[in-house]
Amino acid sequence: MRTIKGFWQHTNGKVYAIESTTLGEIVGAAGPLDADELRELDDYDYKQAIIEWVKRAIAEHKLHRINPS
């Protein structure tokens, strides 16, 4: 299964690394992370423990995708 990883920022400023399928199904997440201490996306341990919270936060528009430089 091919997955896509990306950073998403919560309205509280914390960042989450989220892994999803190419169809958009979230399969793992890591965080919360400090925005000024982000590493490579492959360096995180993606777990299923917060997937439901992530889905709810996205639905409530509290998480948005970011592209840190």
C-alpha positions as a printed Julia matrix, in Angstrom:
69×3 Matrix{Float64}:
   0.0    0.0    0.0
   1.4    3.37  -1.04
   1.06   6.14   1.53
   1.57   9.87   1.64
   3.03  11.7    4.65
   2.63  15.34   5.46
   2.63  17.91   8.23
  -0.62  19.36   9.53
  -0.87  22.24  12.01
  -3.57  22.56  14.67
  -5.13  25.9   15.54
  -3.2   25.7   18.86
   0.11  25.85  16.91
   1.17  22.22  17.43
   2.08  20.19  14.36
   1.22  16.57  13.56
   2.83  14.27  11.04
   0.02  12.37   9.31
   0.22   9.35   7.03
  -2.64   8.54   4.67
  -3.36   6.34   1.69
  -3.48   7.82  -1.8
  -7.29   7.71  -1.4
  -7.11   9.95   1.69
  -7.67   7.37   4.45
  -5.6    8.28   7.51
  -3.55   5.28   8.63
  -1.21   6.81  11.22
  -0.16   9.98  12.98
   2.6   11.31  15.19
   2.51  14.28  17.48
   2.01  16.8   18.83
   5.28  18.26  17.54
   6.88  21.67  17.99
   6.75  23.64  14.73
  10.34  24.83  15.12
  11.78  21.32  15.71
  10.4   19.31  12.78
  12.46  16.48  11.29
  12.09  14.52   8.06
   8.66  12.91   7.68
  10.19   9.42   7.53
  11.81   9.93  10.97
   8.5    9.73  12.87
   6.8    6.67  14.34
   3.25   6.8   12.95
   0.7    5.21  15.27
  -3.03   4.59  15.13
  -3.75   5.84  18.67
  -4.83   9.38  17.66
  -6.39   8.7   14.25
  -9.97   9.35  15.42
  -8.91  12.62  17.06
  -7.08  13.66  13.85
 -10.14  12.88  11.71
 -12.38  14.9   14.02
  -9.95  17.85  14.1
  -9.78  17.87  10.28
 -13.58  17.72  10.02
 -13.84  20.65  12.45
 -11.26  22.63  10.41
  -8.84  22.73  13.34
  -6.03  21.03  11.39
  -4.68  22.28   8.09
  -1.89  20.99   5.88
   1.37  22.94   5.99
   4.58  22.86   4.0
   7.35  23.88   6.39
  10.54  25.21   4.88
